[in-house]
Amino acid sequence: ATLRALRQVVRQNGGASGGANPVSDSPAAAAAPTVVALPDPDAPDRLLLVACDVGDRPGVMRDISDVLAARLSLQVRYSEAAVVGQRSITFWRCEVPVRGADRVADVAKRAEAMIPEGL
């Protein structure tokens, strides 16, 4: 249910969406990265969900995981990936090392800013 909600958020923000946004779904599209990060409703004080819709290329998942793990000190607990045209759609469920809803919300904002910069 949570991943379905994240997919919906990516679609609403203009990400690759199986036809809902023909420009970003086009195989030749070079749309800007879309990153959505929010607390996991099942554990908002310790888990963060991140959805990324970025241009696909070798190493893109590694670059995202480097931001999550090395720069934000998150533990990746789950990831899922798909390629749509030339877009890479990834979902991440991460544990924040310091508990607290405020801390998770802060990390979410930082992730949304830092992931596009890291690509």
Sequence and secondary structure as in RCSB ss.txt:
>XXXX:A:sequence
ATLRALRQVVRQNGGASGGANPVSDSPAAAAAPTVVALPDPDAPDRLLLVACDVGDRPGVMRDISDVLAARLSLQ
VRYSEAAVVGQRSITFWRCEVPVRGADRVADVAKRAEAMIPEGL
>XXXX:A:secstr
 HHHHHHHHHHHTT   TTSSHHHHSTT     EEEEEE TT TTTEEEEEEEEE  TTHHHHHHHIIIIIT  E
EEEEEEEEETTEEEEEEEEE SS  HHHHHHHHHHHHHHHHHH 
